[in-house]
Amino acid sequence: MKTVEVVYLITSADRCTALPATLAAWVQRHWMIDNTLHWVRDVTYDGDRPRHAAHVMATLRSAAISILRFTGWDKIATDRRHHSRNPERATTCALTC
């Protein structure tokens, strides 16, 4: 029995650029990246089992707060927004503590 799969795509390419063969190649390339990167991450590093993810993120957040306080920042929410707009400064701050 033959199976037919219907796929809907959204693209900013015009219809002259987004020919069926081109769209199929784009989808195939997407799945190639997904399968090679995400599969390795999920299988090798147990990416689908985030048992310790919450603990790790809490530890990283605590470290970020400690670094901000150590370097003289006292308004954590404001400081976090400031550093999120200036990642180079945040990196420098983290590396010089």
N, C-alpha and C positions, 0 to 999 in steps of 0.2 A: 504494500500500500504506500502510495506517495504522500508525503507530508508537505504542506505549504505553510511557510511562516510569513506573516505580514509584519513588516517593520515600518514604523513611522519615524521620520527624522526631522529635525529642525536645523536649518542652516542659514547663514547669512549669504551664502553663495547664490548667484542668480541661476536661472534654469539652464542657461547655456554652459555654465561652469559645472553645475551639479548634475552631470549626466548619470544615468543609472550605474554604469561601470565605475565612475569616479566615486559615487556614493558608496558602492559596495567595497571599493578599495579602502575608503576612509573607515568604514565600519570594521573591516577585517584588520586594519592596522590598529584600531582602538583595542580590539580584543587580543591582538598579539601583545600589545603593551600590558594590558590587564593580566593576561595569562603569564607572561614572563616575570613581571615585577610583583604583582600582588600574590600570585600563587607561591612564589619563593618566600615572600615575607610571611604569608600565612602558614605555610608548612614548616619552613626552617625556623622561624622565630615564634611559632604558635600565635600568629597575629589574630586568629579567630578566637583565642581564649584569653581575653583581657583580664585574667584573674588579678593581676597586680597593678593594672592600669590606674585605678583610682588612687591607690597608695602612692604610686610613682608621681602622678600629677600633683597630689597634695604635697609631696616632698619638694617637687620643683617650685610650686607656688610659694611654699614657706621659704625656700632658699631665695627666691626673687624678692620677697618682702624683706628678708633679713639684709640682703644686699642693698636695697633701697634705703632702709633705715641706717645701715652702717655708713652709707655715703652722704647722709644728711637729709634725705628726703623724709617728710613726715606725713604728707597727705597721699596715702598709698593709691587710692583710686585715681586721683589727678595725675600722680607721678607715673602710674602704669599707662594711662592714655598718652602722656607726654613721650614716654619711651617707646610706645608702640608706633608712634609717628616718626621716631628717630632711632631705627634699629641699630645704626652704627654707634650711637651714643650709649645705648643700652649694652651693647657688646663691650665697648670700652669700659663702661662702669663695672660690668661683671668681671672683666679680666684684670682690672687694677685693684680690686678689693683684696 
